[in-house]
Amino acid sequence: MSSPLLTRRLLAALALFLVAGIAPAQTQTAPGQYHPEVGQDGKDVVWVPTAQTLVDKMLDMAKVTPRDYVIDLGSGDGRTVITAAKRGARALGIEYNPEMVELSRRNAAKEGMGEKARFVKADLFQSDFSQATVITMFLLPEINIKLRPKILGLRPGTRVVSNSFDMGEWKADQTVTAPDGCSSYCSAYLWIVPAKVQGTWKFEGGELTLGQTFQMLSGTLKTGGRLTPIAGGRMNGDEISFTAGGVRYAGRVNGNAIDGTVVSGSRRTAWTATR
């Protein structure tokens, strides 16, 4: 049995085992309408609803506001999209199962969110979610990994939240566990898409050479012919920070330019670098 298939089967089995604990969180539908079953097969994953308490926690982690555009990858019964819409955000659910899409639309209408919570039937791997400021998902690890290059290509600062499953070597910026009311799949991971800064940057009096592994930075600072390794190098979206020789550098990346400050003791000066 292949690893992805085994993972799906195990996920389905666990979901069915815990269905009694999860069922109260599911949206009820009228007789004759579509009723999804916990553990049912989908295109890439089986369906297990996210507990509402974790939905709330995930949106809290992403600091969703009315200024955001939230896109949920594999939106299921629509609860994450609807909850984001209730916070004032524009929200879109991408779901492959057309019956789930229709169910989500009905659920949104019942909650008075039919205008702000939208749903489309589409394949995640063929969808454009480049306009999102927040991505939410509850997919399997191998699907997360396949989507990772596309996610890393999103605008720096885009927040990405996943229920229960990580993205391999790309370590999360934050991990939380849902409070009471969640009986299974109760952890969430947050990543902030980092700006791409690897390379050599020139500044007055020297140059900065950076290596980058996701949000983590390494490298050297060259001034006056002397090389100093950097420490604590990190990206937080388009914000860069590191220390070199006891001096703290911080700034904001805008394409091929960095503008920021240098702090040495009590002295603070402006700092600009280009590549």
VOTIKOL-296665 format. One line per 10 residues: number of its first residue (from 0); for each residue y, x, z of N, C-alpha, C. Coordinates in steps of 0.05 Angstrom, whole numbers, plus 32768, in hexadecimal, padded with zeros to 4 digits. Example, Ala and Ser with C-alpha at 12.3 -4.5 7.8 and 13.67 -1.06 7.14 Angstrom:
0) 7F8E,8108,809C,7FA6,80F6,809C,7FBE,8108,809C; 7FD3,8101,808E,7FEB,8111,808F,8001,8102,809D
***
This chain:
0) 7FE8,8011,8000,8000,8000,8000,8019,8012,8000; 802C,800D,7FEE,8044,801D,7FED,8054,801A,8006; 8065,802E,800C,8076,802D,8023,8089,8015,8023; 8098,8010,800D,80A9,7FF9,800D,809A,7FDF,8012; 8083,7FDB,8005,8074,7FC3,8009,806A,7FC1,8026; 8061,7FD7,8031,8058,7FD7,804D,806E,7FCF,805F; 8086,7FDA,805B,809D,7FD4,806B,80A3,7FB6,806A; 80A3,7FAB,8052,80A8,7F8F,804E,8094,7F7E,805D; 807A,7F85,805A,8065,7F75,8067,8069,7F76,8086; 806F,7F8E,8090,8072,7F91,80AD,808B,7F81,80B7
10) 80A0,7F82,80A7,80B8,7F73,80AE,80B2,7F55,80AE; 80A4,7F4C,809A,809D,7F30,8099,808C,7F27,80B0; 8078,7F38,80B7,8066,7F31,80CD,8075,7F30,80E7; 8087,7F43,80EC,8096,7F42,8105,80A9,7F2B,8106; 80B5,7F25,80EF,80C7,7F0E,80ED,80B9,7EF4,80F4; 80A1,7EF0,80E9,8092,7ED8,80EE,8089,7ED7,810B; 8083,7EEE,8116,807A,7EEF,8132,8091,7EE6,8145; 80AA,7EED,813D,80C1,7EE7,814D,80D0,7ECE,8145; 80C5,7EBF,8132,80D4,7EA9,8127,80DD,7E95,813C; 80CE,7E91,8151,80D5,7E7E,8166,80F0,7E86,8173
20) 80F4,7EA0,8175,810C,7EAA,8182,8124,7EA9,816F; 811F,7EAB,8155,8134,7EAC,8142,813C,7E90,8137; 8129,7E7E,8136,812D,7E64,812A,8146,7E55,8132; 814E,7E56,814C,8165,7E47,8154,817F,7E50,8145; 817F,7E69,813B,8197,7E74,812E,8198,7E6B,8111; 8183,7E5F,8106,8183,7E58,80EA,8192,7E3F,80E5; 819F,7E3E,80CE,81AE,7E26,80C7,819B,7E10,80BE; 819F,7DF8,80C9,818E,7DE1,80C2,8197,7DD4,80A8; 8185,7DCB,8098,818C,7DBD,807F,8180,7DA1,8080; 818B,7D8F,806F,8183,7D74,806F,8167,7D72,8062
30) 8158,7D5C,8068,813E,7D58,805C,8140,7D58,803D; 812D,7D65,8030,812E,7D66,8013,813C,7D7E,8008; 814D,7D8B,8019,815B,7DA3,8010,814A,7DBB,8015; 8152,7DD2,8009,8143,7DEB,800C,8143,7DF5,8028; 812C,7DFC,8033,8129,7E07,804D,811D,7E23,804B; 812C,7E39,804F,8120,7E53,804D,810D,7E58,8065; 80F9,7E69,8061,80E6,7E6F,8076,80E9,7E8D,807E; 80EB,7E92,8098,80ED,7EAD,80A1,80D5,7EBD,8098; 80DA,7ED4,808B,80C4,7EE4,8081,80BE,7EE0,8064; 80CC,7ECD,8057,80C6,7EC7,803B,80CE,7EDF,8029
40) 80BF,7EE4,8014,80C5,7EFA,8002,80DE,7EF5,7FF2; 80ED,7F0B,7FEE,8104,7F0B,7FDC,80FF,7F20,7FC7; 8114,7F26,7FB8,8111,7F3A,7FA3,810A,7F56,7FAE; 8119,7F5F,7FC2,8115,7F79,7FCD,810E,7F79,7FEA; 8113,7F63,7FF8,810E,7F61,8015,8103,7F46,801B; 80F8,7F43,8033,80F1,7F29,803D,810A,7F1E,804C; 810C,7F04,804F,8123,7EF8,805C,811F,7EF5,807A; 8130,7F01,8089,8132,7EFD,80A6,814F,7EF9,80AD; 8157,7EE3,80B9,8173,7EDE,80BF,817D,7EF1,80D5; 8196,7EF9,80D2,81A3,7F09,80E7,81AC,7EF7,80FD
50) 81A6,7EFE,8116,81AF,7EEE,812D,81CD,7EEC,812D; 81D8,7ED5,8133,81F5,7ED1,8132,8204,7EE4,8144; 81F8,7EEB,815B,8206,7EFE,816C,8209,7F19,815F; 81F5,7F21,814F,81F7,7F3B,8141,820A,7F39,8129; 820B,7F22,811C,821F,7F1D,8106,823B,7F22,8112; 8240,7F16,8129,825B,7F19,8135,8260,7F36,813C; 824C,7F44,8147,824F,7F60,814F,8254,7F71,8136; 8246,7F6C,8120,8249,7F7C,8108,8266,7F79,80FD; 8270,7F61,80FD,828B,7F5D,80F4,82A0,7F69,8107; 8299,7F69,8121,82AB,7F76,8134,82AB,7F94,812E
60) 8294,7FA0,8129,8292,7FBD,8124,82A4,7FC4,810C; 82A3,7FB3,80F7,82B2,7FB8,80DF,82D0,7FB1,80E2; 82D7,7FA5,80F9,82F3,7F9D,80FE,82FE,7F8C,80E8; 82EE,7F77,80E2,82F6,7F65,80CC,830E,7F55,80D3; 8321,7F54,80C1,833A,7F44,80C5,833F,7F33,80AC; 8353,7F22,80AC,8359,7F12,8094,8361,7F23,807C; 8367,7F3D,807F,836E,7F4E,8069,8355,7F58,805A; 833D,7F53,8065,8325,7F5F,8059,8317,7F4E,8044; 8308,7F5C,8034,82F6,7F4F,8021,82DA,7F58,8028; 82CA,7F46,8033,82B0,7F4C,803D,829B,7F44,8028
70) 8289,7F56,8021,8273,7F50,800F,8259,7F55,801D; 8248,7F40,801F,822E,7F42,802C,8219,7F46,8017; 820A,7F5B,8019,81F5,7F62,8005,81DA,7F56,800E; 81D1,7F42,8000,81B9,7F33,8008,81C1,7F1F,801D; 81D1,7F0B,8015,81DF,7EFA,8028,81CE,7EE3,8035; 81B5,7EDF,802B,81A4,7ECC,8038,81B0,7EB0,803B; 81B0,7EA6,8053,81BA,7E8A,8057,81D9,7E89,805A; 81E6,7EA1,8057,8203,7EA1,8056,8212,7EA5,8070; 8204,7EA8,8086,8211,7EA8,80A0,8225,7EBF,80A4; 821F,7ED6,8099,8232,7EED,809D,824C,7EE7,808D
80) 8248,7EDE,8074,825F,7ED8,8063,8270,7EC1,806F; 8263,7EAD,8079,8272,7E96,8085,8281,7E9F,809E; 8274,7EB0,80AE,8281,7EBA,80C7,8299,7ECB,80C0; 8297,7EDC,80AC,82AE,7EEC,80A3,82C4,7EDB,8099; 82BD,7EC5,808B,82D2,7EB3,8080,82E0,7EA5,8097; 82D2,7E9F,80AC,82DE,7E92,80C4,82F2,7EA4,80D1; 82EF,7EBF,80CD,8302,7ED2,80D8,831A,7ED5,80C6; 831A,7EC7,80B0,8331,7EC8,809E,832D,7EDA,8086; 8317,7EE9,8085,8312,7EFB,806F,8309,7EED,8056; 830E,7EF8,803F,8300,7EEF,8027,82E4,7EFA,8029
90) 82D0,7EEB,8021,82B4,7EF4,8025,82A3,7EEA,800E; 8291,7EFC,8005,827F,7EF7,7FEF,8263,7EFE,7FF7; 824F,7EED,7FF1,8233,7EF3,7FF6,8226,7EF7,7FDB; 8217,7F0D,7FD9,8207,7F13,7FC1,81E9,7F0F,7FC8; 81DD,7EFC,7FBB,81C1,7EF4,7FC2,81B1,7EEF,7FA8; 8199,7EF8,7FA7,8189,7EF6,7F8F,817B,7EDB,7F8D; 8174,7ECE,7FA3,8166,7EB5,7FA4,817A,7E9E,7F9F; 8178,7E90,7F88,818B,7E7B,7F82,818B,7E64,7F96; 8174,7E5E,7FA2,8172,7E49,7FB6,8182,7E51,7FCF; 8180,7E6B,7FD6,8190,7E74,7FED,81AE,7E73,7FE7
100) 81B5,7E78,7FCF,81D1,7E77,7FC7,81DC,7E5A,7FCB; 81CC,7E47,7FC1,81D5,7E2B,7FC4,81D5,7E22,7FE2; 81C1,7E2B,7FF1,81C1,7E25,800E,81DA,7E31,801B; 81E1,7E49,8014,81F9,7E56,8020,8212,7E47,8019; 8214,7E3D,8001,822C,7E2E,7FF9,822D,7E14,8009; 8217,7E07,800D,8217,7DEF,801D,821F,7DF5,803A; 8214,7E0B,8045,821B,7E12,8060,8238,7E19,8063; 8244,7E26,804F,8260,7E2D,8050,8271,7E13,804F; 8269,7E01,803E,8278,7DE7,803C,8277,7DD8,8056; 8260,7DD8,8063,825E,7DCA,807D,8270,7DD6,8092
110) 8275,7DF0,8090,8286,7DFE,80A3,82A3,7DFE,809A; 82A9,7DF1,8084,82C5,7DF0,807A,82CE,7E0B,806E; 82BB,7E1B,8066,82C1,7E36,805B,82BA,7E38,803E; 82B8,7E22,8030,82B0,7E23,8014,82C2,7E32,8002; 82DC,7E33,8009,82F0,7E41,7FF8,82F0,7E5F,7FFD; 82EC,7E68,8016,82EE,7E84,801D,82D3,7E93,801D; 82BD,7E84,8020,82A2,7E90,8020,8295,7E8A,8005; 8292,7E9E,7FF4,8287,7E9A,7FDA,826B,7EA8,7FD8; 825A,7E9D,7FC6,823F,7EA8,7FC3,8238,7EA9,7FA6; 822B,7EBF,7F9E,8222,7EC2,7F82,8205,7ECA,7F82
120) 81F7,7EC1,7F6D,81DC,7EC9,7F69,81DC,7EE2,7F57; 81D4,7EF9,7F62,81D6,7F12,7F54,81C3,7F27,7F60; 81BD,7F3C,7F50,81AD,7F53,7F59,81C0,7F67,7F65; 81BA,7F70,7F7D,81CB,7F83,7F8B,81D1,7F9C,7F7A; 81BC,7FA6,7F6C,81BE,7FBF,7F5E,81CE,7FBB,7F44; 81D4,7FA3,7F3C,81E4,7F9E,7F24,81FE,7F91,7F2B; 8206,7F91,7F44,821E,7F83,7F4D,8234,7F97,7F52; 824D,7F8E,7F4E,8265,7F9E,7F53,8270,7F95,7F6E; 826F,7FA6,7F82,827B,7F9F,7F9C,8290,7FB4,7FA3; 829D,7FC0,7F8E,82B0,7FD5,7F92,82CA,7FCB,7F9F
130) 82CF,7FB1,7F9E,82E8,7FA7,7FAA,82E6,7FA1,7FC8; 82CE,7FA3,7FD3,82CA,7F9D,7FEF,82D9,7FB0,8001; 82E3,7FA6,8017,82EC,7FB8,802D,82D7,7FBA,8043; 82C5,7FA7,8043,82AF,7FA7,8056,8295,7F9E,8048; 8280,7FAE,804C,8265,7FA7,8042,8253,7FA1,8059; 8244,7F8B,8059,8230,7F85,806D,8215,7F82,805F; 8200,7F89,806E,81E5,7F87,8061,81CF,7F87,8077; 81B9,7F7B,806F,81A0,7F7B,807F,818A,7F7F,806B; 8186,7F98,8063,8173,7FA0,804F,815F,7FB4,805A; 814B,7FBB,804B,8138,7FCF,8054,8143,7FEC,8050
140) 8139,7FFF,805F,8143,801B,805D,8143,8026,8041; 812D,8021,8032,812C,802C,8017,8141,801F,8004; 8148,8006,800A,815D,7FF8,7FFA,8178,8004,8001; 817D,8009,801B,8195,8015,8023,8199,8030,8016; 8183,8040,8014,8185,805A,8008,818C,8058,7FEA; 817F,8045,7FDD,8185,8041,7FC0,81A2,8039,7FBC; 81AD,802A,7FCE,81C9,8021,7FCB,81DD,8035,7FD5; 81D3,8049,7FE3,81E5,805D,7FF0,81F9,806B,7FDC; 81EF,8074,7FC5,8203,8081,7FB3,8219,806E,7FAA; 8212,8055,7FA5,8226,8041,7F9D,823A,803C,7FB4
150) 822F,803A,7FCC,8241,8036,7FE3,8253,804D,7FE8; 8249,8066,7FE5,8259,807D,7FE9,826F,8080,7FD3; 826C,8071,7FBD,8280,8071,7FA8,8296,805D,7FAD; 8294,804D,7FC2,82A8,8039,7FC8,82C2,8047,7FD3; 82D7,8038,7FD4,82F0,8044,7FDD,82EE,804F,7FFA; 82F8,8067,7FFE,82F8,8073,8019,8304,805F,802D; 82F6,805C,8044,82FF,804A,8058,82F0,8030,8058; 82E1,802A,8043,82D0,8012,8042,82BD,8013,805A; 82BB,7FFD,8069,82A8,7FFD,8080,828E,7FEF,8077; 8278,7FFB,807F,825D,7FF2,8078,824D,7FED,8091
160) 8243,7FD5,8094,8233,7FCE,80AC,8218,7FC4,80A4; 8203,7FD0,80B1,81E7,7FC8,80AB,81D9,7FBE,80C4; 81CB,7FA9,80C1,81BA,7F9F,80D6,81A0,7FAF,80D7; 819C,7FBE,80ED,8182,7FCB,80F4,817A,7FE3,80E4; 8182,7FE6,80CB,8177,7FFC,80BB,818E,800F,80B2; 8188,8029,80B3,819C,803D,80AE,819C,8046,8091; 81AA,805B,808B,81AC,8066,8070,81A3,8083,806F; 818D,8089,807D,8181,80A4,807B,8193,80B9,8086; 8198,80CE,8076,81A7,80E5,807F,81C4,80DF,8085; 81CE,80C9,8079,81EA,80C1,807F,81EB,80B4,809A
170) 81F1,80C3,80AE,81F1,80B9,80C9,8208,80A5,80CE; 8202,8091,80DE,8216,807C,80E3,822D,8087,80F4; 8245,807C,80F0,825C,8083,8100,825B,8074,811B; 824D,805E,811C,824B,804F,8135,8231,803E,8134; 8224,803B,814B,820D,802A,814E,8211,8018,8166; 820A,7FFE,8163,820C,7FEC,817A,81F3,7FDA,817B; 81F0,7FCE,8192,81DB,7FBA,8196,81E7,7F9F,819D; 81DC,7F8A,8192,81E7,7F6F,8196,81E4,7F67,81B4; 81F6,7F57,81BE,81F3,7F4C,81D9,81DD,7F37,81DA; 81DC,7F29,81F0,81C9,7F13,81F4,81CB,7EFF,81DD
180) 81B3,7EF4,81D5,81B2,7EE1,81C0,81A5,7EEC,81A7; 819D,7F05,81A8,818F,7F11,8191,8173,7F1A,819C; 815E,7F12,818E,8143,7F18,8198,8135,7F2C,8187; 813E,7F31,816E,8132,7F45,815D,8146,7F4F,8149; 8143,7F68,8140,8156,7F75,812E,8172,7F72,8139; 8176,7F80,814F,818F,7F7C,815F,81A1,7F94,8160; 819D,7FA7,814E,81AF,7FBE,814C,81BE,7FBE,8132; 81D5,7FCB,8131,81E5,7FCD,8119,81F1,7FE9,8117; 81F4,7FF1,80FE,8200,800B,80F7,8219,8008,80E7; 822D,8019,80ED,8246,8019,80DE,824B,8034,80D1
190) 8252,8033,80B8,825B,804B,80AA,8276,8045,809E; 8287,805A,809C,82A1,8058,808F,829F,806B,8077; 82A2,8060,805F,829F,8070,8047,82B4,8087,8047; 82AB,80A0,8045,82BE,80B7,8046,82C9,80BE,802B; 82E2,80C8,802C,82EE,80D3,8013,82DE,80ED,800C; 82DD,80F3,7FF3,82CF,810B,7FEA,82E2,8123,7FEA; 82DD,8137,7FFA,82F0,814D,7FFE,82E4,8168,7FF9; 82CB,8169,7FF1,82BE,8183,7FED,82CD,8193,7FD8; 82D0,81AD,7FDD,82DE,81BF,7FCA,82F3,81D0,7FD8; 8304,81DC,7FC8,8318,81EF,7FD2,8334,81E2,7FD0
200) 8342,81E2,7FE7,835D,81D6,7FE9,8371,81ED,7FEE; 8387,81EC,7FE0,839C,8200,7FE3,83B3,81F5,7FF4; 83BD,8205,8006,83D5,81FE,8015,83E6,8217,8019; 83FE,8213,8021,8411,8229,8024,8406,823E,8038; 8400,8255,802D,83F6,826B,803F,83D8,826D,8040; 83CA,825D,8031,83AD,8260,8033,839E,824B,8023; 8384,8249,8029,8373,8235,801C,835D,822C,802F; 8354,8214,802A,833F,8207,8039,8327,8201,8027; 8310,820B,802E,82F8,8206,801E,82E5,81F4,802F; 82DF,81DD,8024,82CF,81C9,8032,82B4,81C4,8025
210) 82A0,81C2,8036,8286,81B6,802E,8284,819B,803C; 8276,8189,802F,8275,816D,803A,8259,8162,8039; 8250,8157,804F,8237,8148,8050,823E,812C,805C; 8242,8119,804A,824B,80FF,8051,8266,8101,8060; 8268,80F9,8079,8282,80FA,8087,8286,8115,8096; 8272,8126,8096,8274,813F,80A5,827D,8156,8093; 828E,8167,809E,829A,817C,808E,8294,8198,809B; 8291,81AB,8089,828F,81C7,8092,82A1,81D7,807F; 82A5,81F1,8085,82B5,8201,8073,82C5,8216,8081; 82D8,8221,8073,82E8,8237,807D,8306,8233,8076
220) 8317,823E,8087,8334,823E,8083,833C,825B,807F; 8349,8261,8068,8352,827C,8062,8370,827E,8064; 8379,828F,8076,8396,8295,8079,839A,82B3,807D; 83AC,82BE,806E,83B2,82DB,8071,839A,82EC,806C; 8388,82E4,805A,8370,82F3,8054,835A,82F1,8069; 835E,82E0,807D,834A,82DD,8093,833C,82C2,8090; 8322,82C2,8091,8312,82A9,8090,830B,829F,80AC; 8310,8286,80B1,830A,827A,80CB,82F8,8262,80C5; 82E1,8260,80D2,82D0,8248,80CE,82DD,8230,80DB; 82DA,8219,80CF,82E4,8201,80DB,82CF,81F5,80ED
230) 82D8,81E5,8100,82C6,81D7,8113,82CE,81BA,8115; 82BB,81A9,811B,82C1,818D,8120,82CB,817F,8107; 82C5,8189,80F0,82CF,817D,80D7,82C2,8162,80D2; 82D3,814E,80CC,82C9,8133,80C9,82DC,8122,80B8; 82D1,8110,80A8,82E0,80FC,809A,82DD,80E1,80A8; 82F2,80D2,80AA,82F2,80B6,80B3,8300,80A6,809E; 82F1,809E,8089,82FD,8092,8072,830D,80A7,8063; 8327,80A3,8060,8338,80B8,8053,8346,80CA,8067; 833F,80C8,8080,834B,80D9,8095,8339,80F2,809A; 8345,8109,8099,8337,8122,809C,8341,812F,80B6
240) 832E,813C,80C4,8335,814B,80DC,8322,8163,80E0; 832C,8179,80EA,831C,8190,80F0,832C,81A4,8101; 831E,81B7,810D,832B,81CC,811C,8324,81E7,8110; 8337,81F9,8110,8333,8214,8106,8342,8228,8118; 8334,823A,8125,8341,824D,8136,8352,8241,814D; 8348,822A,8157,8356,821D,816D,836E,820C,8164; 8372,820A,814A,8388,81FA,813F,837C,81E0,8133; 8389,81CA,8139,837E,81AF,8131,838D,81A6,8118; 837D,81A0,8103,8388,8195,80EA,837F,8178,80E7; 8391,8167,80DF,838B,814B,80DA,839D,8142,80C3
250) 8392,8130,80B3,83A1,8126,809C,8394,810F,808E; 83A1,8106,8079,8396,80F0,8069,8393,80FA,804C; 837C,80F4,8041,8375,80FC,8026,837E,80E7,8012; 838C,80EF,7FFD,8393,80DD,7FE8,838D,80EA,7FCD; 8375,80E6,7FC4,836C,80F3,7FAB,8369,8111,7FAF; 837A,8120,7FA2,8379,813D,7FA3,838F,8149,7FB5; 8398,8139,7FC8,83AD,8143,7FDB,83A6,813B,7FF7; 83AC,814C,800A,83AA,8146,8027,83C5,814A,8033; 83CE,8136,8042,83E8,8137,8051,83E1,8132,806E; 83EB,8144,807F,83E5,8140,809B,83F5,8152,80AD
260) 83E9,8158,80C4,83F7,8169,80D8,83E4,817E,80E2; 83F0,8194,80EC,83E2,81A9,80F9,83EC,81AB,8116; 83DA,81AB,8129,83E2,81AD,8145,83D6,81C6,8152; 83E9,81D7,815B,83E1,81F0,8168,83F0,81F1,8183; 83E2,81ED,8198,83EF,81EB,81B2,8401,81D3,81B3; 841A,81D7,81B9,842E,81C1,81BA,843D,81BF,819F; 8436,81D0,818C,8445,81D0,8173,8436,81BF,815E; 8446,81AE,8151,843B,819C,813C,844B,81A0,8123; 843D,81A6,810D,844B,81AA,80F3,843D,819A,80DD; 844C,8195,80C8,8440,8187,80B1,842E,819A,80A1
270) 841A,818E,8094,8406,819D,8085,83FF,818E,806B; 8400,819B,8055,83F9,8190,803B,83E6,81A2,802D; 83D1,8197,8020,83BE,81A7,8010,83B8,8198,7FF7; 83B2,81A7,7FE1,83AB,819B,7FC8,8393,81AA,7FBC; 8385,819D,7FAA,836F,81AA,7F9C,8371,81A4,7F7E
***
